[in-house]
Amino acid sequence: MIENKVEKKIMWGDLDPLGIVFYPRYYEWIDGCSHLFFERISFDLIGLWKDRQIGFSLIETFANYFSPGRYKQDIVILTRLGKLQR
């Protein structure tokens, strides 16, 4: 199993008027961390597009929210790949 772990501190600009994380931020962080994951495994997404016109897109996303994210809270975003084949 290949994984990449990113630690992040929730900042003021991540919050909505109620003082909790504005929910689209989670998807922004997940997307950014997926790019970091591909970098970690030396998978050149830009080169793959330029050379072979192959790209990746999200088909479906969802999230379960168990408690609100708060200002200066530390969170961990973990990206995992169970199996990679040719």
C-alpha positions in Angstrom: 0.0 0.0 0.0 1.3 3.4 -0.9 0.2 6.4 1.1 0.9 10.1 1.6 0.1 12.0 4.8 -0.3 15.8 4.9 -0.8 17.7 8.1 -2.6 21.0 8.0 -3.7 23.7 10.4 -7.1 25.2 9.8 -6.7 29.0 9.3 -9.1 31.9 9.6 -9.7 32.1 5.8 -11.0 28.5 5.8 -13.9 29.4 8.0 -17.5 30.4 7.3 -19.4 33.1 9.2 -20.3 30.6 11.9 -16.6 29.9 12.6 -16.4 26.4 11.2 -14.7 25.1 8.1 -16.5 26.1 4.9 -17.2 22.6 3.6 -15.8 23.1 0.0 -12.4 23.6 1.6 -12.3 19.9 2.4 -12.6 19.1 -1.3 -9.9 21.7 -2.2 -7.5 20.1 0.4 -8.3 16.6 -0.8 -7.6 17.6 -4.5 -4.3 19.3 -3.6 -3.2 16.3 -1.6 -4.0 14.0 -4.4 -1.5 15.9 -6.6 1.1 15.7 -3.8 0.5 12.0 -3.7 1.2 11.6 -7.4 4.4 13.6 -7.0 5.4 11.4 -4.1 5.2 8.3 -6.3 6.9 10.1 -9.2 3.8 10.0 -11.4 4.1 12.9 -13.8 0.5 14.1 -14.5 1.5 17.0 -16.6 3.9 14.9 -18.7 1.3 12.2 -19.1 -1.2 14.8 -20.5 1.4 16.5 -22.8 2.8 13.2 -24.2 -0.3 11.0 -24.4 -3.4 13.2 -23.6 -4.2 11.1 -20.6 -5.7 12.9 -17.6 -7.4 12.1 -14.4 -10.8 13.4 -13.2 -13.0 12.8 -10.2 -16.0 10.6 -10.9 -17.6 10.8 -7.5 -16.8 12.3 -4.1 -18.4 12.3 -0.7 -17.6 13.1 2.8 -19.0 12.2 6.2 -18.7 15.1 8.7 -18.5 13.9 12.3 -17.6 17.3 13.9 -16.9 20.8 12.6 -13.4 21.9 11.8 -12.4 24.8 14.0 -9.8 27.6 13.8 -6.2 26.5 14.4 -7.2 22.8 14.7 -4.6 20.4 13.3 -6.0 17.9 10.7 -4.4 15.1 8.7 -5.3 14.3 5.1 -4.3 10.8 4.2 -4.2 9.6 0.6 -3.9 5.8 0.0 -3.5 3.6 -3.1 -4.0 -0.1 -2.4 -2.7 -1.4 -5.7 -1.0 0.1 -8.8 -0.7 -1.8 -12.0 0.6 -1.1 -15.5 
